Amino acid sequence: MTLFSEIDSKKLPNHVSIIMDGNGRWAKILGKKRTFGHQKGIETVKKIIEESIKLEIKYLTLFAFSKENWERPNYEVKMIMKLLASSVIKYKKTLMENDVKLNTIGDLNDLPLDSKLAIEKVKQLTNKNKKLTLTIALSYSARWEISNAIKKIVSEFDQKKFNAKNINEKLVNNYLCTNNLPYPDLLIRTGGEKRISNFLLWQLAYAELYFCETNWPEFGKNDFYQAILEYQKRERRFGKVN
């Protein structure tokens, strides 16, 4: 029996973001290599996409690989890149059948060419899908994103494309990787850590944060439902008084 029946369909988050943590630690507990955890983590991604569709959540953003992750052991990075490319190709038919649009944030130019081309091909293929926008954060960090946005704003200001007095939250948001997405309502982090690790620093300003001990490969639908139910208990005031 799941917790699905307890969820209030009128109070669902529009945009859920997830830091998928604990793949490597889970594998080590089992006496396996860290790469085994990443492989199992892909299966969890598939399950959570399916549950998001079932709940009619419109936006799902997953933190898959950060700028800082390039400093990990070379064999692990290579395996993750191959896994990303093969998984995107493997599940492209599923994305199409379920009306899922693939989106990315981060610097895809950092990726190996074959991984980049595979991802770009599926993004183009699914571009008109509307049921769920699945955003994968790849070679992403929020400080890089904000620094990059500042560079673009300064450049266009120098070109006199706008007046300094017109710089506001909306304008800044237009220069971020997520300019085509609404702000997340809920952030879930698995694996027991309680920090946001340079993920969506601007966008998460008023998101509800949910941390759980379950490692990502073991994060199931009941864990996902529990996060949604906790979100529905929160009173979201955005600095105001109800």
C-alpha positions in Angstrom: 0.0 0.0 0.0 1.3 3.5 -0.9 0.7 6.9 0.4 -0.7 8.1 -2.9 -4.3 8.2 -1.6 -3.4 10.7 1.1 -2.1 13.3 -1.4 -4.2 16.3 -2.0 -4.3 16.8 -5.8 -5.2 20.5 -5.3 -2.0 21.2 -3.4 0.6 19.7 -5.5 3.9 21.4 -6.2 4.2 22.7 -9.8 7.9 22.2 -9.9 9.9 19.6 -7.9 13.7 19.7 -7.9 15.9 16.9 -6.6 19.5 16.5 -5.5 20.0 12.8 -6.2 22.6 12.0 -3.5 23.9 8.8 -2.1 24.6 6.6 -5.1 28.3 6.0 -4.2 27.6 5.6 -0.5 24.9 3.1 -1.2 27.1 1.0 -3.4 29.9 1.0 -0.8 27.5 -0.3 1.8 26.8 -3.2 -0.5 30.6 -3.7 -1.1 30.2 -2.6 -4.7 32.0 0.0 -6.8 30.6 3.6 -6.8 29.7 3.2 -10.5 27.2 0.4 -9.5 25.3 3.0 -7.5 25.1 5.4 -10.4 23.7 2.6 -12.6 21.0 1.8 -10.1 20.3 5.5 -9.7 19.2 5.7 -13.3 16.4 3.2 -12.5 15.3 5.5 -9.7 15.2 8.4 -12.1 12.8 6.4 -14.3 10.5 5.6 -11.4 10.3 9.2 -10.2 9.5 10.4 -13.7 6.7 7.9 -13.8 5.4 9.1 -10.4 5.6 12.7 -11.4 3.5 12.0 -14.5 1.0 10.1 -12.4 0.7 13.0 -10.0 0.5 15.5 -12.9 3.5 17.5 -11.7 4.5 19.8 -14.6 8.2 20.3 -13.9 10.9 18.0 -12.5 14.5 19.1 -12.2 17.3 16.7 -11.3 20.8 17.6 -10.3 22.8 14.9 -12.1 26.4 16.3 -12.4 27.9 19.5 -11.0 30.9 21.6 -12.1 32.7 20.3 -9.0 32.0 16.7 -10.0 34.6 16.9 -12.7 37.2 16.6 -9.9 36.1 13.1 -9.1 38.2 10.1 -10.2 38.6 9.9 -14.0 37.1 6.4 -14.3 34.0 7.5 -12.4 33.5 10.6 -14.5 33.9 8.6 -17.8 31.4 6.0 -16.6 28.8 8.7 -15.6 29.1 10.4 -19.0 28.6 7.1 -20.9 25.7 6.2 -18.6 24.1 9.6 -19.3 24.3 9.2 -23.1 23.2 5.6 -23.2 20.3 6.3 -20.8 19.0 9.2 -22.8 19.1 7.1 -26.0 17.5 4.1 -24.2 14.6 6.1 -22.8 13.9 8.5 -25.7 10.9 6.4 -26.9 9.5 6.4 -23.3 9.8 10.2 -23.1 8.0 10.5 -26.4 5.2 8.1 -25.4 4.7 9.9 -22.1 4.8 13.4 -23.6 7.9 14.4 -21.6 10.1 17.2 -22.8 13.8 16.9 -22.0 15.5 20.1 -21.0 19.0 20.8 -19.6 20.7 23.4 -17.5 24.5 23.8 -17.2 27.3 23.9 -19.7 26.9 21.0 -22.2 30.1 22.1 -23.9 32.0 20.5 -21.0 30.6 17.1 -21.8 32.3 14.6 -24.2 31.0 15.2 -27.7 29.1 11.9 -28.0 27.3 12.5 -24.7 26.5 16.1 -25.7 25.2 15.1 -29.2 23.0 12.3 -27.7 21.4 14.7 -25.3 20.9 17.5 -27.8 19.3 15.0 -30.2 16.7 13.9 -27.6 16.1 17.5 -26.5 15.2 18.4 -30.1 13.1 15.2 -30.5 11.0 15.9 -27.4 10.9 19.7 -27.7 7.2 20.0 -28.3 6.1 17.6 -25.5 4.0 19.2 -22.8 2.9 16.8 -20.0 6.2 17.0 -18.0 9.3 19.1 -18.5 12.2 17.0 -17.3 15.3 19.2 -16.7 18.7 17.6 -16.1 21.4 19.7 -14.5 24.7 18.8 -16.2 28.0 20.4 -15.5 26.0 22.9 -13.5 26.7 25.1 -10.5 24.7 28.0 -9.3 27.7 30.3 -8.7 28.8 29.6 -12.3 25.3 30.3 -13.5 25.0 33.6 -11.6 28.5 34.7 -12.7 27.7 33.9 -16.3 24.4 35.9 -16.0 26.3 38.9 -14.6 28.7 38.8 -17.6 25.8 38.8 -20.1 24.0 41.6 -18.3 27.2 43.8 -18.2 27.9 43.0 -21.8 24.4 44.0 -22.9 24.4 47.1 -20.7 27.6 48.2 -22.4 25.8 47.8 -25.7 23.1 50.1 -24.3 20.4 47.4 -24.6 18.8 48.6 -21.3 19.1 51.2 -18.6 20.7 50.3 -15.3 17.5 51.4 -13.5 15.7 48.6 -15.3 17.8 45.9 -13.7 15.4 43.9 -11.4 14.6 40.4 -10.4 12.7 39.6 -13.6 15.6 40.9 -15.8 18.2 38.9 -13.9 16.1 35.7 -14.1 16.0 36.1 -17.9 19.7 35.6 -18.0 19.7 32.4 -15.9 19.8 28.8 -17.3 16.3 28.4 -15.9 14.7 31.4 -17.6 12.2 29.0 -19.3 11.1 27.4 -16.0 9.0 28.5 -13.0 10.8 28.6 -9.6 10.9 25.3 -7.8 8.2 24.8 -5.1 9.9 21.8 -3.5 13.5 20.7 -3.2 14.2 17.1 -2.2 17.7 15.9 -1.2 18.3 12.2 -0.6 21.3 10.6 1.1 21.2 12.3 4.5 23.1 15.5 3.8 21.3 18.8 4.7 22.7 21.4 2.3 21.8 22.5 -1.2 25.4 22.2 -2.6 25.5 25.1 -5.1 22.2 24.1 -6.7 19.7 26.7 -7.9 20.8 29.3 -5.3 18.7 32.0 -6.9 15.7 29.9 -7.8 15.3 28.1 -4.4 14.8 31.3 -2.5 11.2 30.4 -1.4 11.2 26.6 -2.1 10.3 24.2 0.6 13.3 22.0 1.5 12.9 18.3 2.3 15.9 16.2 3.4 15.7 12.4 3.8 18.2 9.7 4.9 17.3 7.3 2.0 20.1 7.0 -0.6 19.0 7.8 -4.2 19.1 4.1 -5.5 16.6 3.1 -2.8 14.4 6.2 -3.1 11.0 4.8 -4.1 7.5 6.0 -4.7 6.5 6.0 -1.1 9.6 8.2 -0.3 8.5 10.5 -3.1 4.9 10.6 -1.8 6.2 11.3 1.8 8.1 14.4 0.5 4.9 15.6 -1.3 2.8 15.1 1.8 5.3 17.0 3.9 5.2 19.8 1.4 1.5 19.9 1.7 1.7 20.4 5.4 3.8 23.6 5.0 2.4 27.1 5.0 3.9 29.0 2.2 3.8 32.7 3.0 6.6 34.1 0.8 7.4 36.7 3.5 3.8 37.7 3.9 1.2 37.0 6.7 -1.8 34.8 6.0 
